[in-house]
């Protein structure tokens, strides 16, 4: 099923025994429209944001002004570049990737400054809405893209691909709906696969796993399956490492954060950060968790959407940047708002990438706050 949005509503398996953490202070103020696109270009959906090796510039994976760089009718790819680099002033200084990425979903800048992007769908056309049941899909385009992890140099040269372009499948040959990618200090590559598991009607064989590769792209192992037990997933949506090398997984459909060692051994979980879509851990082990989807149907308990900021060490929460568009969680409707992807620069400024509102917002500390 095509990912028409990075937001699905799940009630059957989104229960949480945690009390809502909605009362933390917010020392940040938002700066909207900080990033400047070229004249005539508008923001599309974004969930992919990370910080450049310089600690100041910002990389964004953007979906070509809408929610996919592929036309759903014929699979034709947009001529726009989906990978964008902005300097510290918000000026666009580099872009690339046109025709190569259908659905930019996750982005990771490694220690060498290379830019990794996950393409969580493909450009195969689908039957139009309202088409008769069983109606055949239009023919596939000559060039297929999607279901891949692509490693780019900072200049946009393709250095590596993982997965078979436009084909969903299993490692080592293929990937299925790769949500995010991160590299360990030794260069090992970790990919979170499977976006459809958070659907209430997901089939038992729906992909929900973490796959591990060597720094050269050689497949090592996968772990996880659809489910809610420790080590199982319902859409592993985002990945991050802490200073101890533990792998944090935003298990969005299960409304929890799971922690593993690098061999896939389950270590711990918490539901304190709510329905996580994006996670970022800085060098001080401060954990930033973006919740763009909590609502009375997707996460009962009246949790506020927003970015919760706390500790990767003890999993406590100190701050909450609330979603201004949904101030009353009891009245929040389905869909997505607030940040889905999150990143933090060397100065402590927070960046929220939004799928629904289609923008990237910069958050800075208010004068007088620490």
ABEGO torsion letter per residue (X at the ends): XBBABBBBBBAAAABBABBBBAABBBABBBBBGABBBBBGBBBBBBABBBBBAAGABBBBBBAGGBABABBAAAGBBBABBABBBBBAAGBBABBBGBGABABBABBBBBAAGBBBBBBABBABBBBBBGBBBGBBBBBBBABBBEGBBBBBBAAGBBABBBEBBGBBBBOAABBBGBABBBBBAAGBBBBBBEAAAABAABBAABBBBBBBBBAAGBBABBBEBBEABBGBBBGBABBBBBAAGBBBBBBAAAGBBBBBBAAGBBABBBAAAEBBABBBBBAAGBBBBBBAABBAAABBGGBBBEBBBBBAAAGBBABBBBBAABABAAABBBEBBEBABBBBBAAGBBBBBBAAAGBBBBBBBBBGBX
